[in-house]
Amino acid sequence: FLGLFLSDFLAAKTIPMGSEAAFWLAVKGGYDTLLILIYASLGNFLGEASCYYLGRACKWGWLGRWFSVNPSSHSLSRATALARRYGVWSSLLCWLPIIGEPIAVALGALRVHMVFTLILMFVGKFLRYIALLYLI
């Protein structure tokens, strides 16, 4: 379960790895499904929450200088527009590949309500894994 947690945590960051493979292996390995859902969702959520806190703590210029995030990149500008338009509800989309991390960073930078953002972010991650469970 620790490997599943770490895999999902790292996958929620900008490290190019899919958390689906670790999830699939855990399910096919016969482990407790509820524990798999909890560990995968929690790991992925905490990785995404760190992106939210990164956006909340940093100024846009710092993101580019320290974290190699280009504030004018296409994905970050799209994510910022999405976060401005839908506010806290856009956190339900943080599970999406490529644009999920920029959405979380944008939500943090825009200071969208932290508690609701994190709750909806977790709900989105959990529902994603439930959908994956039924697709396996």
Rosetta silent file (secondary structure, phi, psi, omega in degrees, C-alpha in Angstrom):
SEQUENCE: FLGLFLSDFLAAKTIPMGSEAAFWLAVKGGYDTLLILIYASLGNFLGEASCYYLGRACKWGWLGRWFSVNPSSHSLSRATALARRYGVWSSLLCWLPIIGEPIAVALGALRVHMVFTLILMFVGKFLRYIALLYLI
SCORE:     score description
SCORE:     0.000 S_00000001
   1 L     0.000  -30.855  177.515    0.000    0.000    0.000 S_00000001
   2 H   -64.395  -41.655  177.835    2.926    2.336    0.598 S_00000001
   3 H   -62.394  -40.787  177.463    4.076    1.817   -3.000 S_00000001
   4 H   -63.613  -45.401  179.079    0.573    2.558   -4.270 S_00000001
   5 H   -59.346  -49.713 -178.843    0.389    5.691   -2.112 S_00000001
   6 H   -64.729  -40.263  177.962    3.796    6.970   -3.292 S_00000001
   7 H   -59.818  -44.798 -178.692    3.029    6.174   -6.915 S_00000001
   8 H   -72.536  -33.192  176.016   -0.210    8.131   -6.756 S_00000001
   9 H   -63.848  -49.320 -178.760    1.393   11.002   -4.846 S_00000001
  10 H   -66.853  -34.057  179.313    4.155   11.370   -7.438 S_00000001
  11 H   -66.896  -25.834  179.282    1.737   10.998  -10.339 S_00000001
  12 L   -78.023  -13.175  176.082   -0.218   14.000   -9.046 S_00000001
  13 L   -89.568 -168.232 -177.680    2.904   16.108   -9.373 S_00000001
  14 L   -84.751   10.253  177.659    4.532   16.996  -12.663 S_00000001
  15 L   -75.552  123.920 -175.307    6.424   13.696  -12.744 S_00000001
  16 L   -75.487   87.491  175.118    5.293   11.889  -15.900 S_00000001
  17 L  -148.627  145.703 -178.921    3.985    8.626  -14.550 S_00000001
  18 L   -93.993  130.712  178.162    0.581    7.088  -14.552 S_00000001
  19 H   -78.772  -14.084 -177.158   -0.977    6.115  -11.273 S_00000001
  20 H   -64.509  -34.863 -178.793   -3.347    3.813  -13.117 S_00000001
  21 H   -64.626  -46.001  178.467   -0.724    1.088  -13.515 S_00000001
  22 H   -64.606  -39.000  178.207   -0.059    0.844   -9.780 S_00000001
  23 H   -62.653  -46.699 -179.975   -3.791    0.921   -9.122 S_00000001
  24 H   -61.011  -44.350  179.458   -4.391   -1.858  -11.653 S_00000001
  25 H   -62.333  -39.718  179.554   -1.599   -4.007  -10.179 S_00000001
  26 H   -66.539  -41.584  179.032   -3.017   -3.603   -6.668 S_00000001
  27 H   -65.111  -47.245 -179.114   -6.511   -4.556   -7.819 S_00000001
  28 H   -69.048  -21.760  177.860   -5.260   -7.558   -9.811 S_00000001
  29 L   -76.010   -6.599  176.081   -3.072   -8.543   -6.852 S_00000001
  30 L    83.584   16.369  178.561   -6.200   -9.262   -4.854 S_00000001
  31 L   -72.997  165.265 -179.760   -5.715   -6.627   -2.174 S_00000001
  32 L   -59.724  120.277 -174.971   -8.636   -5.143   -0.269 S_00000001
  33 H   -61.303  -41.475 -179.974  -10.499   -2.914   -2.749 S_00000001
  34 H   -63.286  -42.816  178.028  -11.561   -0.343   -0.165 S_00000001
  35 H   -65.139  -37.997  177.137   -7.973    0.070    1.062 S_00000001
  36 H   -61.218  -47.021  178.716   -6.762    0.397   -2.523 S_00000001
  37 H   -59.565  -43.102 -178.017   -9.319    3.158   -3.157 S_00000001
  38 H   -66.974  -50.324 -177.876   -8.363    4.973    0.041 S_00000001
  39 H   -65.200  -43.029  179.758   -4.590    4.793   -0.432 S_00000001
  40 H   -64.318  -46.489 -178.882   -4.696    5.663   -4.134 S_00000001
  41 H   -65.310  -43.318 -179.018   -7.116    8.558   -3.616 S_00000001
  42 H   -65.677  -44.482  178.293   -5.255    9.898   -0.594 S_00000001
  43 H   -61.871  -46.038 -179.405   -1.857    9.706   -2.281 S_00000001
  44 H   -67.246  -39.355  177.740   -3.096   11.376   -5.445 S_00000001
  45 H   -62.842  -46.325 -178.381   -5.016   13.978   -3.455 S_00000001
  46 H   -64.996  -35.465  174.548   -2.012   14.920   -1.297 S_00000001
  47 H   -63.388  -42.188  179.203    0.156   15.314   -4.392 S_00000001
  48 H   -71.082  -36.827  177.714   -2.454   17.600   -5.932 S_00000001
  49 H   -62.685  -34.501  177.370   -2.941   19.481   -2.659 S_00000001
  50 H   -66.448  -32.349  174.537    0.782   20.262   -2.674 S_00000001
  51 H   -65.797  -40.712  176.937    0.283   21.833   -6.128 S_00000001
  52 H   -60.088  -47.290 -179.341   -2.541   23.936   -4.648 S_00000001
  53 H   -66.972  -33.014  175.478   -0.296   25.070   -1.782 S_00000001
  54 H   -60.498  -47.354  178.431    2.522   25.814   -4.215 S_00000001
  55 H   -64.705  -35.929 -179.031    0.219   28.154   -6.126 S_00000001
  56 H   -71.590  -35.872 -174.624   -1.045   29.695   -2.906 S_00000001
  57 H   -85.528  -25.040 -172.114    2.417   30.291   -1.436 S_00000001
  58 L  -103.877  154.630  169.105    4.253   31.543   -4.514 S_00000001
  59 L   -85.985  155.348 -177.179    4.062   34.583   -6.668 S_00000001
  60 H   -54.550  -39.381  179.686    3.663   33.900  -10.392 S_00000001
  61 H   -64.648  -34.631  178.983    7.252   34.998  -11.072 S_00000001
  62 H   -66.588  -35.646 -178.861    8.606   32.550   -8.503 S_00000001
  63 H   -57.988  -43.783 -179.905    6.857   29.641  -10.192 S_00000001
  64 H   -70.478  -39.926 -175.636    8.857   30.196  -13.354 S_00000001
  65 H   -75.739  -44.227 -172.924   12.154   30.864  -11.651 S_00000001
  66 H   -96.671  -29.342 -172.717   12.158   28.166   -8.955 S_00000001
  67 H  -119.685   10.983  179.986    9.850   25.450  -10.217 S_00000001
  68 L    54.385   34.969  174.904   10.188   25.687  -14.007 S_00000001
  69 L  -104.800  120.745 -179.741    6.521   26.551  -14.333 S_00000001
  70 L   -85.652  111.419 -178.270    5.902   29.094  -17.054 S_00000001
  71 L   -59.689  -20.801  179.643    3.122   31.419  -15.827 S_00000001
  72 L  -102.043   12.967  179.453    2.205   32.212  -19.427 S_00000001
  73 L   -64.555  155.511 -177.231    2.136   28.579  -20.574 S_00000001
  74 H   -61.536  -45.829 -176.810   -0.921   27.458  -22.490 S_00000001
  75 H   -67.955  -37.559  179.285   -2.010   24.861  -19.930 S_00000001
  76 H   -72.203  -36.823  177.941   -1.593   27.236  -16.968 S_00000001
  77 H   -68.970  -37.711  175.316   -3.426   30.068  -18.728 S_00000001
  78 H   -64.943  -42.409 -179.649   -6.273   27.674  -19.654 S_00000001
  79 H   -65.704  -38.828  178.752   -6.369   26.372  -16.089 S_00000001
  80 H   -65.596  -41.903  177.432   -6.417   29.902  -14.681 S_00000001
  81 H   -63.072  -40.852  178.144   -9.308   30.857  -16.965 S_00000001
  82 H   -63.734  -44.815  179.781  -11.153   27.714  -15.887 S_00000001
  83 H   -65.204  -37.517  177.839  -10.501   28.433  -12.201 S_00000001
  84 H   -67.636  -39.486 -175.873  -11.672   32.034  -12.586 S_00000001
  85 H   -73.548  -45.102 -173.719  -14.827   30.995  -14.404 S_00000001
  86 H  -105.705   -6.764  176.935  -15.924   28.049  -12.256 S_00000001
  87 H    59.211 -135.836 -174.780  -14.113   28.824   -9.007 S_00000001
  88 H   -59.432  -28.895 -177.824  -14.019   26.048   -6.435 S_00000001
  89 H   -66.120  -23.384  178.376  -15.980   23.678   -8.718 S_00000001
  90 H   -68.581  -16.112  178.174  -13.042   23.453  -11.106 S_00000001
  91 H   -67.331  -18.459  174.920  -11.178   21.517   -8.399 S_00000001
  92 H   -66.179  -17.303 -177.639  -13.329   18.515   -9.339 S_00000001
  93 H   -98.360    7.750 -178.340  -11.289   18.416  -12.572 S_00000001
  94 L   -67.071  -10.576  178.086   -7.856   18.187  -10.933 S_00000001
  95 L   -79.299  -13.678 -177.086   -7.742   14.472  -11.802 S_00000001
  96 L   -65.388  139.669  175.426   -7.404   15.281  -15.510 S_00000001
  97 L   -67.219  151.127  175.859   -4.046   14.535  -17.118 S_00000001
  98 L    71.468  -50.384 -175.147   -1.890   17.472  -18.248 S_00000001
  99 L   -98.570  -10.014 -177.923   -4.222   20.212  -17.016 S_00000001
 100 H   -61.897  -47.139  179.275   -4.963   18.865  -13.506 S_00000001
 101 H   -64.659  -46.024  176.860   -1.797   20.222  -11.879 S_00000001
 102 H   -60.391  -33.399  176.501   -2.124   23.671  -13.480 S_00000001
 103 H   -62.924  -45.164 -179.836   -5.734   23.845  -12.250 S_00000001
 104 H   -62.969  -43.055  178.135   -4.568   23.129   -8.708 S_00000001
 105 H   -62.735  -44.082 -179.733   -1.773   25.722   -8.954 S_00000001
 106 H   -63.743  -42.025  178.486   -4.196   28.297  -10.384 S_00000001
 107 H   -60.664  -40.676  177.335   -6.757   27.634   -7.635 S_00000001
 108 H   -67.052  -44.712 -178.699   -4.064   28.222   -5.039 S_00000001
 109 H   -64.948  -32.957  179.431   -2.729   31.337   -6.734 S_00000001
 110 L   -83.542   -1.376  178.730   -6.245   32.758   -7.032 S_00000001
 111 L    58.704   40.066  176.301   -6.809   32.034   -3.322 S_00000001
 112 L   -67.071  146.357 -174.063   -9.978   30.039   -4.003 S_00000001
 113 L   -43.341  117.535 -171.468  -11.570   28.827   -0.754 S_00000001
 114 H   -64.284  -50.438 -174.499   -9.092   26.295    0.619 S_00000001
 115 H   -62.535  -49.007 -179.752  -11.373   23.902    2.530 S_00000001
 116 H   -65.112  -38.176  178.515  -13.964   23.531   -0.225 S_00000001
 117 H   -61.154  -47.699 -177.819  -11.259   23.247   -2.874 S_00000001
 118 H   -67.758  -38.135  177.501   -9.492   20.443   -1.035 S_00000001
 119 H   -63.010  -49.435 -179.094  -12.720   18.587   -0.281 S_00000001
 120 H   -67.213  -32.480  176.591  -13.867   18.722   -3.908 S_00000001
 121 H   -62.254  -45.289  178.479  -10.376   17.836   -5.103 S_00000001
 122 H   -64.403  -42.437  179.304  -10.465   14.669   -2.978 S_00000001
 123 H   -59.288  -44.907  178.603  -13.987   13.829   -4.171 S_00000001
 124 H   -61.019  -43.342  178.902  -12.857   14.142   -7.807 S_00000001
 125 H   -64.058  -44.911 -178.008   -9.850   11.894   -7.198 S_00000001
 126 H   -63.543  -44.645  178.957  -11.925    9.298   -5.335 S_00000001
 127 H   -64.113  -33.950  176.625  -14.612    9.203   -8.037 S_00000001
 128 H   -61.480  -45.357 -178.880  -11.906    8.784  -10.665 S_00000001
 129 H   -70.758  -32.338  174.301  -10.577    5.692   -8.929 S_00000001
 130 H   -64.126  -42.505  176.920  -14.059    4.263   -8.479 S_00000001
 131 H   -61.651  -42.755  177.910  -14.602    4.688  -12.229 S_00000001
 132 H   -62.460  -38.421  179.749  -11.238    2.997  -12.900 S_00000001
 133 H   -60.126  -40.201 -179.571  -12.195    0.147  -10.592 S_00000001
 134 H   -78.189  -17.683  177.212  -15.302   -0.550  -12.651 S_00000001
 135 H   -85.255  -18.071 -176.964  -13.351   -0.324  -15.913 S_00000001
 136 L   -77.308    0.000    0.000  -10.813   -2.948  -14.814 S_00000001
